[in-house]
Amino acid sequence: MTTGMEGLAAGASALEGQSAGLRAAVDNGQLVMNHESAEAVAKVYDDKADDLRQQRSRAERLFLSESFGDCFIGRQLEQKFADKLRAPDTGLQAILFKMEQILRDMAQAYRDSSREMQNTDEEHSRRVGRV
C-alpha cells in the first residue's frame, strides 16, 4: 500500500545518507571543529528537528474524526487520510519522526567533532609537557 508520501520518504532516505556520511567523517577524524562552531551548527539541526516535531503535532490536529461526513464515502475518505497520516514506516508521522531523529543525530555528530578536537588538543598538550 502506498500512502502518497514517496517523495518525502525519498527525502528522508537522502537525509539519512548525508547523516551517515557526516558520522563517518567525524568518526574517521576527517571533520574536526572547534566547540563554538560545532555548537552553532548543531543548534541549527536541533532547531530543525524541533520544527519537525511541531509539524508532526500539527499534522495530527489536521485530521479530525468524522470531518468528511458520516456516510460510506466520507468514512472511506477519512480512512484514506488516516492511512496517509499514521501508516507505520510510510505515513507522514513516521517519516517526520524519522527525519527528526536523523537531524538530532547530525547535531550530535557535530558536537562529537568538537570533542575530538578537544581530545586531540589535550593529547598534544600532554605530549608537549612530557618533552
Secondary structure, DSSP 8 states (H G I E B T S, - for coil): ---S-HHHHHHHHHHHHHHHHHHHHHHTTS----HHHHHHHHHHHHHHHHHHHHHHHHHHHH--TTTT-SSHHHHHHHHHHHHHHH-TTTSHHHHHHHHHHHHHHHHHHHHHHHHHHHHHHHHHHHHHHH-
